[in-house]
């Protein structure tokens, strides 16, 4: 019994001793596995750290590249002269390296109903497309006529290339519209309405010099009214585009312009456009600008010349024009032009009157006096709606002993319009026009027109 008891007491001790003897082996085996696992974890951590480092380096490279690109874009958008560039290199392969190319224009659709008191304006006449006082029929007897005309011929586009070459600012400019008549036998309203391309302006300028075809230096384009019609108060407006050489310095400009003489035949309405002049028309202008608007005065001196196989007629012409725009408020302005002189008929109202008239022998030109002008009031009702009211008149001092009684003595018109812009660059307009032309004989004719248009600028 004592032996069993002793054995029972000795069993736990033996078990404890057995466990103690095995424990070092167990501990050694567990430590080896842990070390293997830790080694693998450390290897994975090293690989992850390598990947993170590579990613960070790649992100840093991308950030540096983006910064460089942003700097290039900023440099291109804001060059030293402060003018934004459209592209980093010229579109034209022959262009200057720092040139800036631009393009613009508008699409304009015109539709009008015209009623004249003394006969119909001839088909194909420019007077069917816009207000042309010289085309108003005069002298008909109870021949009132109404016509509807629609066209898109005054749609326009232009190209310009601006740059700086060896310190000289340069510009090349081309402008066209479709007011060139039918370009083929199919160019009529019965079929294709095809129209030819018309050159409006083509010039190059460098610093203060300009050479090429553009608006006459005698014309103040900035004073033209906001009209639905192509011109608006045509008879009171100086309106000429022609080749010239111009020099501008600050508010002053002087130009040598293309000489042409519009000559009326002796006691006849027949007129001839002569290019026999040997001296250019000389124009000079001064313009003063400010927040209030602008004021401009221009002078013109010219030679009148007409040659035939047997005669050589000549004369002189001169003129003065005062024009400008005065801002009455943020929503109202007044625009005006007053032109007077002798022998400058072709510069006023699309040659409404001749520059002069030949005498009976065809050896002398009697210059015709003219006084013409307009006043226009513009009011902005809100950002989308504006309106204009225009009054215009031209008066000619004809010597009826030379001209006869069939030439234009005067023309006048009143224009009122509303122009709605549902969104920027789109104008929908309607203009009422009342015009009158009177001859030296006292006969006259009236024009009444509703002119509508849709115009989108781009």
C-alpha positions in Angstrom: 0.0 0.0 0.0 2.9 2.3 0.8 4.5 1.3 -2.4 1.4 2.3 -4.5 1.2 5.6 -2.6 4.9 6.3 -3.2 4.5 5.4 -6.9 1.5 7.6 -7.2 3.4 10.5 -5.7 6.4 9.9 -7.9 4.3 9.9 -11.2 3.8 13.6 -11.4 7.4 14.2 -10.6 8.4 12.0 -13.4 6.0 13.6 -15.8 7.4 17.0 -14.8 10.9 15.9 -15.3 10.0 14.4 -18.7 8.4 17.7 -19.8 11.4 19.6 -18.6 13.7 17.4 -20.6 11.5 17.9 -23.8 11.0 21.6 -23.4 14.4 22.7 -24.8 13.7 20.8 -27.9 10.2 22.2 -28.3 11.5 25.8 -27.7 14.3 25.3 -30.2 11.8 24.0 -32.9 9.4 26.9 -32.4 12.2 29.5 -32.6 13.5 28.2 -35.9 10.0 28.5 -37.5 9.6 32.0 -36.2 13.0 33.0 -37.5 12.1 31.6 -41.0 8.8 33.5 -40.9 10.5 36.6 -39.7 13.0 36.3 -42.5 10.2 36.0 -45.1 8.4 39.0 -43.6 11.6 41.0 -43.7 12.1 40.1 -47.3 8.5 41.1 -48.2 8.9 44.3 -46.3 12.1 45.1 -48.3 10.3 44.4 -51.6 7.3 46.6 -50.5 9.7 49.4 -49.5 11.5 49.1 -52.9 8.2 49.4 -54.7 7.1 52.4 -52.6 10.4 54.1 -53.3 10.1 53.5 -57.1 6.5 54.8 -57.0 7.6 57.9 -55.1 10.4 58.5 -57.5 8.0 58.1 -60.5 5.5 60.6 -58.9 8.3 63.1 -58.3 9.4 62.8 -61.9 5.8 63.3 -63.1 5.4 66.3 -60.9 8.6 67.8 -62.2 7.5 67.2 -65.8 4.0 68.7 -65.1 5.7 71.8 -63.5 7.9 72.2 -66.6 4.8 71.9 -68.9 2.9 74.4 -66.8 5.8 76.9 -67.0 5.9 76.4 -70.8 2.1 77.0 -71.1 2.4 80.1 -68.9 5.3 81.4 -71.0 3.2 80.8 -74.2 0.1 82.4 -72.8 1.8 85.4 -71.4 4.9 86.3 -73.5 7.0 89.3 -72.8 4.7 91.7 -74.8 1.7 90.6 -72.7 -0.2 89.4 -75.8 -1.6 85.8 -75.7 -0.4 83.4 -78.4 -2.8 81.1 -80.1 -0.2 78.5 -80.7 3.4 77.9 -79.9 4.5 77.7 -83.5 3.1 79.3 -86.7 0.5 77.5 -88.6 2.1 78.5 -91.9 5.4 76.9 -92.6 6.7 80.1 -94.0 5.6 82.2 -91.1 7.8 83.9 -88.6 8.8 81.8 -85.6 6.9 84.0 -83.1 4.0 84.8 -85.3 0.4 84.6 -84.1 -2.3 83.4 -86.6 -6.0 84.3 -86.2 -9.2 83.8 -88.1 -12.7 85.2 -87.7 -15.8 86.7 -89.4 -19.5 86.3 -89.4 -22.4 84.6 -91.1 -25.2 87.1 -92.0 -28.5 86.4 -93.6 -30.5 89.4 -94.8 -34.2 89.5 -95.8 -36.1 92.7 -96.7 -39.3 94.0 -98.2 -38.8 97.1 -100.3 -41.5 99.5 -101.6 -40.5 102.3 -104.0 -42.8 105.1 -105.2 -41.4 105.6 -108.8 -40.6 102.3 -110.2 -38.8 99.1 -109.3 -35.1 98.9 -108.4 -33.5 96.9 -111.1 -32.9 93.2 -110.5 -29.2 92.6 -109.8 -28.7 96.1 -108.5 -26.8 96.6 -105.2 -29.8 98.7 -104.1 -31.7 95.4 -103.8 -29.2 94.2 -101.2 -28.7 97.2 -99.0 -29.7 100.9 -98.8 -28.1 102.6 -101.8 -29.7 106.0 -102.3 -28.4 106.4 -105.8 -30.5 103.4 -106.8 -33.8 104.9 -105.7 -36.0 105.2 -108.8 -37.1 108.8 -109.6 -39.5 110.2 -112.2 -42.0 107.3 -112.6 -45.7 108.0 -112.7 -47.8 105.9 -110.4 -45.3 103.0 -110.6 -45.2 101.9 -107.0 -43.3 98.6 -106.7 -42.7 96.2 -103.9 -40.0 93.5 -103.8 -38.8 90.8 -101.4 -35.1 90.0 -101.4 -33.1 87.5 -99.3 -29.4 86.8 -99.4 -26.3 85.9 -97.4 -23.7 87.8 -99.5 -22.4 90.0 -96.7 -21.2 87.0 -94.8 -17.5 87.7 -94.1 -14.2 86.0 -93.0 -10.7 87.2 -92.4 -7.2 86.0 -91.7 -4.5 87.8 -89.8 -0.8 87.0 -88.9 0.8 89.2 -86.2 4.3 89.0 -85.0 7.6 90.7 -84.3 10.6 90.5 -86.6 13.9 91.9 -85.5 12.1 94.3 -83.1 9.5 95.4 -85.7 5.8 94.7 -85.1 4.2 93.3 -88.2 0.7 92.3 -89.3 -0.6 90.8 -92.5 -4.4 91.0 -93.0 -6.8 89.5 -95.5 -10.6 90.0 -95.5 -13.3 88.7 -97.9 -17.0 88.6 -98.3 -19.4 87.1 -100.9 -20.6 90.4 -102.4 -19.2 89.6 -105.8 -22.1 88.7 -107.9 -22.8 85.3 -109.6 -19.7 83.4 -110.4 -21.4 81.3 -113.1 -24.5 81.0 -115.2 -26.0 79.1 -112.3 -25.4 81.9 -109.9 -29.0 83.1 -109.7 -32.0 82.8 -107.3 -33.7 80.2 -109.5 -31.0 77.5 -108.8 -27.9 77.7 -106.7 -27.5 81.4 -105.6 -23.8 81.1 -106.3 -21.8 84.2 -105.5 -18.1 85.1 -106.1 -15.6 85.9 -103.4 -14.8 89.6 -103.0 -11.6 91.1 -101.6 -12.3 93.7 -99.0 -9.0 94.3 -97.3 -5.4 93.1 -98.0 -2.6 94.9 -96.3 0.7 94.5 -94.4 1.8 96.8 -91.6 5.1 97.2 -89.8 5.5 99.5 -86.8 3.9 102.8 -88.0 3.7 102.0 -91.7 0.8 100.3 -93.6 0.7 99.3 -97.3 -2.2 97.7 -99.1 -5.9 97.9 -99.5 -8.0 99.0 -96.5 -10.4 101.7 -95.4 -9.5 105.2 -96.6 -7.7 107.4 -94.1 -10.4 109.9 -94.9 -13.1 107.6 -93.4 -13.7 107.2 -89.7 -14.9 103.6 -89.4 -15.2 103.8 -85.6 -18.0 106.4 -86.0 -20.2 104.1 -88.1 -23.7 103.4 -86.6 -24.9 100.1 -85.3 -27.1 99.3 -88.3 -28.9 96.2 -89.5 -28.3 97.5 -93.1 -24.9 97.0 -94.6 -24.1 100.7 -94.0 -27.1 102.4 -92.7 -27.1 106.2 -93.3 -25.3 105.7 -96.6 -25.8 109.2 -98.2 -24.2 110.9 -95.2 -21.2 108.5 -94.8 -17.7 108.7 -96.3 -17.1 105.1 -97.5 -14.1 104.0 -99.5 -11.7 101.1 -99.4 -8.7 101.3 -101.6 -4.9 100.8 -101.9 -2.7 103.2 -100.0 0.5 103.9 -98.2 -0.1 105.2 -94.7 2.0 106.4 -91.8 0.6 106.7 -88.3 2.2 108.3 -85.3 0.1 108.6 -82.2 -3.2 110.4 -83.0 -1.9 111.5 -86.5 -2.0 109.6 -89.8 -1.3 110.6 -93.3 -1.8 108.5 -96.5 -1.2 108.5 -100.2 -4.3 106.8 -101.7 -5.4 105.4 -105.1 -6.5 108.2 -107.4 -9.8 107.7 -109.3 -12.1 110.3 -110.8 -15.8 109.9 -111.3 -16.7 112.3 -114.1 -20.1 113.3 -115.3 -20.7 113.9 -119.0 -21.7 117.4 -120.2 -25.5 117.8 -119.6 -26.0 114.1 -119.2 -26.5 111.5 -116.4 -23.7 109.3 -118.0 -20.7 109.0 -115.7 -17.2 107.6 -116.3 -14.7 106.3 -113.7 -11.3 107.4 -114.8 -7.9 106.2 -113.6 -5.9 108.8 -115.5 -4.7 110.6 -112.4 -0.9 111.0 -112.1 -0.9 112.1 -108.4 -2.3 110.1 -105.5 -5.1 111.4 -103.3 -3.5 112.8 -100.1 -5.4 112.4 -96.8 -4.5 113.3 -93.2 -6.3 112.6 -90.0 -6.2 113.5 -86.3 -8.0 111.5 -83.6 -8.5 112.2 -80.0 -9.7 109.3 -77.8 -10.8 109.0 -74.2 -13.3 107.3 -71.9 -15.9 109.8 -73.2 -15.5 108.4 -76.8 -13.5 109.9 -79.6 -13.3 112.9 -81.9 -11.6 112.9 -85.3 -11.0 115.4 -88.1 -9.7 114.5 -91.6 -8.6 116.4 -94.7 -8.4 115.3 -98.3 -6.7 116.9 -101.4 -6.8 115.4 -104.8 -6.3 115.8 -108.5 -9.3 115.2 -110.9 -8.1 113.9 -114.3 -9.8 112.5 -117.3 -8.2 111.8 -120.7 -9.5 110.7 -124.1 -7.8 110.3 -127.4 -8.4 114.0 -128.1 -8.8 115.8 -124.8 -7.1 116.0 -121.4 -9.4 117.4 -118.7 -8.3 118.2 -115.2 -9.4 119.8 -112.0 -8.8 119.8 -108.2 -10.7 118.5 -105.2 -10.6 119.0 -101.5 -12.6 118.0 -98.5 -12.9 118.1 -94.7 -14.6 115.5 -92.5 -15.5 115.8 -88.8 -16.7 112.6 -87.0 -16.8 110.8 -83.7 -18.6 109.1 -80.9 -19.7 110.6 -77.6 -20.7 108.4 -74.7 -23.7 109.9 -73.0 -23.8 107.2 -70.4 -23.1 103.4 -70.1 -26.2 102.7 -72.1 -26.3 105.6 -74.6 -24.0 107.2 -77.2 -24.2 109.6 -80.1 -22.3 108.9 -83.3 -21.9 111.5 -86.0 -20.1 112.5 -89.2 -20.1 115.7 -91.3 -18.2 115.9 -94.6 -17.9 118.9 -96.9 -15.9 119.9 -99.9 -15.6 120.0 -103.7 -14.6 117.3 -106.1 -14.9 114.5 -103.5 -18.2 112.9 -104.7 -16.8 109.4 -104.9 -15.9 109.4 -101.3 -19.5 110.1 -100.2 -22.5 107.7 -100.3 -21.0 105.2 -102.7 -20.4 107.9 -105.3 -23.9 109.3 -105.0 -22.7 112.4 -106.8 -19.8 112.7 -109.4 -16.5 114.3 -108.5 -17.1 116.8 -111.3 -18.5 117.4 -114.7 -16.9 117.8 -118.1 -17.4 121.1 -119.9 -18.8 121.2 -123.5 -15.3 120.8 -125.0 -14.2 118.0 -122.7 -11.1 120.0 -121.7 -12.1 121.0 -118.2 -13.7 119.4 -115.1 -16.0 121.5 -113.0 -15.7 120.1 -109.4 -19.1 119.4 -107.7 -19.6 120.7 -104.2 -21.1 118.4 -101.5 -22.2 118.6 -97.9 -23.2 115.3 -96.2 -23.6 113.9 -92.7 -25.5 111.8 -90.3 -26.3 111.6 -86.6 -27.1 108.3 -84.8 -28.3 107.7 -81.3 -27.7 104.2 -79.8 -29.5 103.0 -76.6 -28.9 99.7 -74.8 -32.1 98.6 -73.1 -30.5 95.6 -71.4 -27.6 93.2 -72.2 -29.7 91.5 -74.8 -31.6 94.3 -76.5 -30.4 97.6 -78.1 -31.8 100.1 -80.6 -30.6 102.8 -82.9 -32.1 105.9 -84.5 -30.3 107.5 -87.5 -30.9 110.6 -89.6 -28.8 111.2 -92.7 -28.6 113.7 -95.6 -26.4 114.6 -98.6 -26.7 117.8 -100.7 -24.9 118.5 -104.0 -24.1 121.9 -105.5 -24.4 121.1 -109.2 -23.9 123.6 -111.9 -26.9 122.8 -114.0 -25.4 124.6 -117.0 -22.8 121.8 -117.1 -24.7 118.9 -115.4 -28.2 119.4 -116.8 -31.2 118.6 -114.6 -31.1 114.8 -114.4 -28.4 114.5 -111.7 -29.0 114.0 -108.0 -29.5 117.2 -106.0 -30.0 115.5 -102.6 -30.8 112.3 -100.7 -31.9 111.8 -97.2 -33.1 108.9 -95.0 -34.3 107.9 -91.5 -33.5 104.6 -89.9 -34.8 102.9 -86.8 -33.8 99.5 -85.6 -33.9 97.0 -82.8 -31.3 94.3 -82.4 -31.8 91.3 -80.0 -28.9 89.1 -78.9 -30.3 85.9 -77.2 -26.8 84.9 -76.5 -23.3 86.4 -77.2 -22.3 86.7 -80.9 -25.8 86.2 -82.2 -27.7 89.3 -83.4 -31.3 89.2 -84.7 -32.3 92.6 -86.0 -35.0 94.5 -87.8 -34.6 98.0 -89.3 -37.2 100.4 -90.8 -35.8 102.7 -93.5 -37.4 105.7 -95.2 -35.3 107.2 -98.0 -35.8 109.9 -100.6 -33.7 111.0 -103.6 -34.4 114.3 -105.5 -33.0 115.4 -108.9 -32.1 118.9 -110.0 -35.3 118.9 -112.0 -37.3 118.7 -108.8 -38.5 115.1 -109.5 -38.0 112.7 -106.6 -38.6 109.2 -105.5 -39.2 107.5 -102.1 -38.1 104.2 -100.7 -39.7 102.3 -97.7 -38.0 99.2 -96.5 -38.2 96.6 -93.7 -34.8 95.0 -93.4 -34.3 92.0 -91.1 -31.1 90.0 -90.5 -29.6 87.2 -88.5 -25.9 87.5 -87.8 -23.5 85.1 -86.0 -20.0 86.3 -85.4 -17.1 83.9 -84.8 
